[in-house]
């Protein structure tokens, strides 16, 4: 009876020790922006499917998300790098915040 408990304890302690050493890389502000853009599109699709948005409303909101994405691409080209400045990220996030508020809640 004591031997299985000891084996279980050793296995669990090894698992915890291994998991503690694994770190999850932090997401950059640009990666978080990409996630927000995807989530916004998913939310629009979900709201259209459940009837919270009409097809026309969903189309208009998707166009606004796409406009923000195009602004991100233009900013990247302007910087001639694969990164955005903090100011650009803040501006894009503000645009997403405004967009989020314009999605009707029923």
HELIX and SHEET records of a PDB file:
HELIX    1   1 UNK A    2  UNK A   21  1                                  20    
HELIX    2   2 UNK A   29  UNK A   50  1                                  22    
HELIX    3   3 UNK A   55  UNK A   79  1                                  25    
HELIX    4   4 UNK A   86  UNK A  102  1                                  17    
END                                                                             
